[in-house]
Amino acid sequence: MPIERRDLLLAAASLAVASAAGRALAADRPAGYAIVGLGTYGLGVIAPQFANCRHSRLTALVSGDPAKARAAAARYGVPERSIYSYETFDQIAGNPDVDIVYVCLPNSMHAEYTIRAAKAGKHVMCEKPMAVSVAEAEAMIAACKAADRKLMIGYRCHFEPYNLEAMRLARAGAAGKIRYLRSEHGFIQSDPSKWRLKRALSGGGSLMDMGVYSLQAARYMTGEEPIEVAARESTDRSDPRFAEVEDMIEWLLKFPSGAIASCLSMYSANQNHVLLMGDKGRIELEPATRYDGNRMWTGRDGRAQEITPPPGPAPTQFAGQLDHMAQSIRTGAEPIVSGEEGLRDMKIIEAIYLSAREGRAVRL
């Protein structure tokens, strides 16, 4: 088929599907999700969470492994007609049961499948980091805007009770004027064959993985956007795990109020900690951003009082995230963690790498 005619037919199908999806959601039908990428996160973490959702359901799967896809479809009640390969992915445009595509692929594939999903008339949830460059993030936002589709980034901590309560306490002045924040995230990445240690797939090392948690916490706990960053890296290049990507990277953020944040990510030690200090006290989370088991304290100069937050908006942070996207589509509101939020992180991440590489502070 000539390219021009194919594109016209695809565009027409996309518009028809988008219109039908809008009407269905307005009638309070649960939003249908297609998971793209049936790896540890997509299949092992996200897929089971639809049982906890009120406004979302799993309706399609995209995988390069037909056997895995069929087994998952049988387990979650997805019809065989709604199983796609990466080669047939664009046919999802004709599936009215799919409203949202959730991209759970290696970082370097986020832009491609977000843009293809938008062109197919689907809204997009994309895992973090949003992309491997600012240019890719901007292209993703532009594609979704051109298709009049929403784009949300999978920042699950914005739906996690401990982090929500920590944000509320910080905004309410529980620690007083914020002066300093420390945010550290890491785990031992032991297998050199993992895609996260391949630059072509990950775009970088610990910064492009655990570093996103450290950076996000610095921004949402202070409620400010940084104006300068200074970074340095420490990597043992003789270690086969780090032949292509960095191990440990730390960076200092300066904020307009005068507050500073010391952040760190690493692949050679376990850490999950956020500490905010103000002129009246402190708010501390450890673990801070796990899937479960997080804890929080407040105090003047230590852990004087343990805080148990009220329940979150959904049974789990994952269900809250999934349903928030569905409700954003239904109401027309912008997701609280939109593509623009992901782009802000990507701009800072590029500045962190630049600072570490050139050994100088970088203005933001």
C-alpha positions as CSV (number, residue, x, y, z in Angstrom):
1,M,0.0,0.0,0.0
2,P,1.4,3.5,-0.8
3,I,2.7,5.3,2.3
4,E,0.4,8.2,1.8
5,R,-2.7,6.1,1.7
6,R,-1.5,3.9,4.7
7,D,-0.9,7.0,6.8
8,L,-4.3,8.5,5.9
9,L,-6.1,5.2,6.9
10,L,-4.1,5.0,10.1
11,A,-4.9,8.6,11.0
12,A,-8.6,8.1,10.3
13,A,-8.6,4.9,12.4
14,S,-6.8,6.7,15.3
15,L,-9.4,9.6,15.3
16,A,-12.2,7.1,15.3
17,V,-10.7,5.1,18.2
18,A,-9.9,8.3,20.2
19,S,-13.5,9.5,19.8
20,A,-15.0,6.2,20.8
21,A,-12.6,6.0,23.8
22,G,-13.6,9.5,24.9
23,R,-17.3,8.6,24.8
24,A,-16.7,5.3,26.7
25,L,-14.8,7.0,29.5
26,A,-17.4,9.7,29.8
27,A,-19.9,6.9,30.5
28,D,-17.7,5.7,33.4
29,R,-16.2,2.6,31.7
30,P,-12.9,1.5,33.3
31,A,-10.0,2.7,31.1
32,G,-8.4,-0.1,29.2
33,Y,-4.6,-0.4,29.4
34,A,-2.2,-2.2,27.1
35,I,1.1,-3.1,28.8
36,V,4.1,-2.8,26.4
37,G,6.9,-5.0,27.7
38,L,6.3,-8.1,29.8
39,G,9.5,-7.9,31.9
40,T,9.9,-7.9,35.6
41,Y,8.1,-4.6,36.1
42,G,5.4,-4.8,33.5
43,L,4.3,-8.3,34.1
44,G,5.5,-8.9,37.7
45,V,4.5,-5.6,39.2
46,I,2.0,-3.6,37.1
47,A,-0.2,-6.4,35.7
48,P,-1.3,-7.7,39.1
49,Q,-2.2,-4.2,40.3
50,F,-5.3,-3.9,38.1
51,A,-7.1,-6.1,40.7
52,N,-6.7,-3.1,43.0
53,C,-8.1,-0.5,40.6
54,R,-11.5,1.0,40.4
55,H,-11.2,2.9,37.1
56,S,-8.7,0.8,35.1
57,R,-8.5,-2.7,33.6
58,L,-5.9,-4.6,31.6
59,T,-7.1,-5.2,28.1
60,A,-4.0,-5.8,25.9
61,L,-0.4,-7.0,26.0
62,V,2.6,-6.3,23.8
63,S,5.6,-8.6,23.8
64,G,8.3,-10.1,21.7
65,D,7.7,-13.4,23.4
66,P,4.5,-15.0,22.0
67,A,4.4,-17.8,24.6
68,K,4.9,-15.4,27.5
69,A,2.2,-13.1,26.1
70,R,-0.3,-16.0,25.7
71,A,0.3,-17.2,29.2
72,A,-0.1,-13.7,30.7
73,A,-3.3,-13.2,28.6
74,A,-4.8,-16.4,30.0
75,R,-3.9,-15.4,33.5
76,Y,-5.4,-11.9,33.3
77,G,-8.3,-12.5,30.9
78,V,-6.9,-10.7,27.9
79,P,-8.4,-12.0,24.6
80,E,-5.9,-13.4,22.1
81,R,-7.0,-10.8,19.6
82,S,-5.5,-8.2,22.0
83,I,-2.0,-9.7,22.0
84,Y,0.5,-7.8,19.9
85,S,4.1,-8.1,18.9
86,Y,6.4,-5.2,18.5
87,E,6.0,-5.5,14.8
88,T,2.2,-5.5,14.9
89,F,2.0,-2.9,17.6
90,D,0.6,-0.2,15.4
91,Q,-2.5,-2.3,14.8
92,I,-3.5,-1.3,18.3
93,A,-5.1,1.7,16.7
94,G,-8.1,-0.4,15.7
95,N,-8.7,-1.8,19.2
96,P,-11.4,0.2,21.0
97,D,-10.8,-1.7,24.3
98,V,-7.4,0.0,24.6
99,D,-7.4,3.6,25.9
100,I,-4.0,3.8,27.4
101,V,-0.6,2.3,26.4
102,Y,1.7,1.7,29.4
103,V,5.3,1.7,28.2
104,C,7.4,-0.6,30.4
105,L,10.4,-1.0,28.1
106,P,14.1,-0.3,28.4
107,N,14.7,3.5,28.6
108,S,16.0,3.8,25.0
109,M,12.6,2.5,23.7
110,H,10.4,4.9,25.6
111,A,10.3,7.6,22.9
112,E,9.6,5.2,20.0
113,Y,6.7,3.5,21.6
114,T,5.2,6.6,23.2
115,I,5.2,8.3,19.8
116,R,3.8,5.2,18.0
117,A,1.1,4.9,20.7
118,A,0.1,8.6,20.3
119,K,-0.1,8.2,16.5
120,A,-2.3,5.2,17.1
121,G,-4.7,7.4,19.0
122,K,-3.9,6.2,22.5
123,H,-3.0,8.0,25.7
124,V,0.3,7.1,27.2
125,M,1.7,6.2,30.6
126,C,5.5,5.9,30.3
127,E,7.9,4.5,32.9
128,K,10.7,6.7,34.3
129,P,13.1,8.0,33.3
130,M,10.9,9.4,30.5
131,A,13.6,9.1,27.9
132,V,17.4,9.1,27.4
133,S,17.6,12.7,26.3
134,V,15.9,16.0,26.5
135,A,15.3,15.9,22.7
136,E,13.5,12.6,23.0
137,A,11.4,13.9,25.8
138,E,10.4,16.9,23.8
139,A,9.5,14.8,20.8
140,M,7.3,12.6,23.1
141,I,5.4,15.6,24.4
142,A,5.0,17.0,20.9
143,A,3.6,13.7,19.5
144,C,1.0,13.4,22.3
145,K,-0.1,17.0,21.9
146,A,-0.4,16.6,18.1
147,A,-2.6,13.6,18.7
148,D,-4.5,15.3,21.5
149,R,-3.5,12.5,23.8
150,K,-2.4,12.7,27.5
151,L,1.1,11.7,28.6
152,M,1.8,10.7,32.1
153,I,5.2,9.5,33.6
154,G,5.2,6.6,36.1
155,Y,6.3,8.5,39.2
156,R,4.6,6.2,41.6
157,C,5.8,8.0,44.7
158,H,3.4,10.8,44.1
159,F,0.7,8.2,45.0
160,E,2.5,6.6,47.9
161,P,1.1,7.4,51.4
162,Y,4.4,8.1,53.2
163,N,5.7,10.4,50.4
164,L,2.4,12.2,50.2
165,E,2.4,12.8,53.9
166,A,6.0,13.9,53.9
167,M,5.2,16.4,51.1
168,R,2.2,17.7,53.1
169,L,4.2,18.1,56.3
170,A,7.0,19.9,54.5
171,R,4.5,22.3,52.9
172,A,2.7,22.9,56.2
173,G,6.0,24.0,57.8
174,A,6.4,21.0,60.1
175,A,10.2,21.4,59.8
176,G,10.2,25.2,59.5
177,K,12.1,26.9,56.7
178,I,13.7,24.2,54.6
179,R,17.5,24.5,54.7
180,Y,18.9,21.1,53.6
181,L,17.8,17.8,52.1
182,R,19.7,14.6,51.6
183,S,18.3,12.0,49.2
184,E,20.2,8.7,48.5
185,H,19.1,5.7,46.5
186,G,20.9,2.7,45.4
187,F,21.1,-1.1,45.2
188,I,23.6,-3.7,44.3
189,Q,23.4,-4.4,40.5
190,S,25.2,-7.7,40.4
191,D,24.6,-9.1,36.9
192,P,26.7,-7.5,34.1
193,S,24.3,-8.9,31.5
194,K,21.3,-6.8,32.7
195,W,20.0,-4.2,30.2
196,R,20.4,-1.4,32.8
197,L,24.1,-1.8,32.5
198,K,24.1,-1.5,28.7
199,R,24.3,2.2,27.6
200,A,22.5,1.6,24.3
201,L,19.4,0.4,26.2
202,S,19.6,2.4,29.5
203,G,21.1,5.7,28.4
204,G,23.3,5.7,31.5
205,G,23.9,3.9,34.8
206,S,22.5,4.5,38.3
207,L,21.5,8.1,37.6
208,M,19.1,6.9,35.0
209,D,17.6,4.4,37.4
210,M,17.8,5.1,41.2
211,G,18.9,8.6,40.6
212,V,15.5,9.5,39.4
213,Y,14.1,8.8,42.9
214,S,16.8,11.0,44.5
215,L,16.1,13.8,42.1
216,Q,12.4,13.6,42.4
217,A,12.5,13.6,46.2
218,A,14.6,16.7,46.2
219,R,12.1,18.5,44.0
220,Y,8.9,17.4,45.6
221,M,10.0,17.7,49.2
222,T,11.4,21.2,48.8
223,G,8.6,22.3,46.4
224,E,11.2,24.2,44.4
225,E,13.0,23.9,41.1
226,P,16.8,23.9,41.4
227,I,18.8,26.7,39.8
228,E,22.3,25.1,39.8
229,V,23.9,21.7,40.0
230,A,27.4,20.5,40.7
231,A,28.2,16.7,40.3
232,R,30.9,14.2,40.5
233,E,31.1,10.5,39.6
234,S,32.9,7.6,41.2
235,T,33.1,4.4,39.1
236,D,35.5,1.5,39.1
237,R,36.0,0.9,35.3
238,S,37.8,-2.4,36.0
239,D,34.5,-3.8,37.3
240,P,32.8,-5.6,34.4
241,R,29.4,-4.3,35.6
242,F,30.5,-0.7,34.8
243,A,32.2,-1.1,31.5
244,E,29.6,1.1,29.8
245,V,27.7,3.1,32.6
246,E,28.5,4.9,35.8
247,D,28.2,3.3,39.3
248,M,28.0,6.1,41.8
249,I,27.2,9.7,41.1
250,E,26.5,12.5,43.6
251,W,25.2,15.9,43.0
252,L,24.4,19.1,44.9
253,L,21.4,21.2,43.9
254,K,20.9,24.8,44.9
255,F,17.4,26.2,45.2
256,P,16.1,29.8,44.9
257,S,15.2,29.9,48.6
258,G,18.9,29.2,49.5
259,A,18.2,25.5,50.4
260,I,20.5,22.9,49.1
261,A,20.0,19.2,48.4
262,S,22.7,16.6,48.4
263,C,21.7,13.7,46.2
264,L,23.3,10.3,45.4
265,S,22.6,7.2,43.2
266,M,24.7,4.0,43.1
267,Y,24.7,0.5,41.8
268,S,27.3,-0.9,44.3
269,A,25.5,-0.5,47.7
270,N,22.0,-0.5,49.1
271,Q,20.4,2.7,50.2
272,N,16.9,4.2,50.3
273,H,16.8,7.4,52.4
274,V,15.4,10.9,52.3
275,L,16.1,13.5,55.1
276,L,14.7,17.0,55.1
277,M,16.0,19.6,57.6
278,G,14.5,22.9,58.5
279,D,15.1,25.6,61.1
280,K,12.5,24.0,63.4
281,G,13.0,20.3,62.9
282,R,13.3,17.5,60.4
283,I,11.3,14.9,58.4
284,E,13.0,11.6,57.6
285,L,12.0,8.6,55.5
286,E,13.9,5.3,55.6
287,P,13.1,3.3,53.6
288,A,11.7,6.1,51.6
289,T,10.5,4.9,48.2
290,R,10.1,1.1,48.3
291,Y,7.1,-0.7,46.9
292,D,6.1,-1.2,50.6
293,G,7.5,-1.1,54.1
294,N,8.4,2.6,54.1
295,R,8.7,4.4,57.4
296,M,8.8,8.1,58.5
297,W,9.8,10.1,61.5
298,T,9.8,13.8,62.6
299,G,11.8,15.4,65.4
300,R,13.9,18.4,66.3
301,D,17.3,16.7,65.8
302,G,16.5,13.0,65.6
303,R,13.7,10.5,65.2
304,A,11.5,11.7,68.0
305,Q,8.1,10.6,66.6
306,E,7.3,7.9,64.1
307,I,4.6,9.0,61.7
308,T,1.9,6.7,60.2
309,P,0.3,8.4,57.3
310,P,-3.4,8.2,56.4
311,P,-4.3,5.8,53.7
312,G,-3.5,6.9,50.1
313,P,-6.1,7.5,47.4
314,A,-6.0,3.8,46.4
315,P,-5.2,0.4,48.0
316,T,-1.6,0.7,46.5
317,Q,0.5,3.4,45.0
318,F,0.5,1.5,41.7
319,A,-3.3,1.4,41.6
320,G,-3.4,5.0,42.5
321,Q,-1.2,5.8,39.6
322,L,-3.2,3.7,37.1
323,D,-6.5,5.2,38.2
324,H,-5.2,8.7,38.2
325,M,-4.4,8.5,34.6
326,A,-7.9,7.0,33.8
327,Q,-9.6,9.8,35.8
328,S,-7.4,12.5,34.1
329,I,-8.7,11.3,30.7
330,R,-12.3,11.2,32.0
331,T,-12.2,14.7,33.4
332,G,-9.8,16.3,30.9
333,A,-7.4,17.3,33.7
334,E,-3.7,17.2,33.2
335,P,-2.0,14.3,35.2
336,I,-0.1,15.6,38.2
337,V,3.1,13.9,36.8
338,S,2.7,14.8,33.1
339,G,5.3,14.7,30.3
340,E,6.4,18.1,31.3
341,E,7.4,16.8,34.7
342,G,9.4,14.1,33.1
343,L,11.1,16.7,30.8
344,R,12.1,18.8,33.8
345,D,13.9,15.8,35.3
346,M,15.6,15.0,31.9
347,K,17.0,18.6,31.7
348,I,18.5,18.3,35.2
349,I,19.9,14.8,34.5
350,E,21.6,16.1,31.4
351,A,23.1,18.9,33.5
352,I,24.2,16.4,36.2
353,Y,26.1,14.4,33.6
354,L,27.6,17.6,32.1
355,S,28.8,18.8,35.5
356,A,30.4,15.5,36.4
357,R,32.1,15.2,33.0
358,E,33.4,18.8,33.0
359,G,34.0,19.2,36.7
360,R,32.1,22.5,37.0
361,A,28.8,23.8,38.3
362,V,26.0,24.1,35.7
363,R,23.3,26.7,35.9
364,L,19.8,25.4,35.3
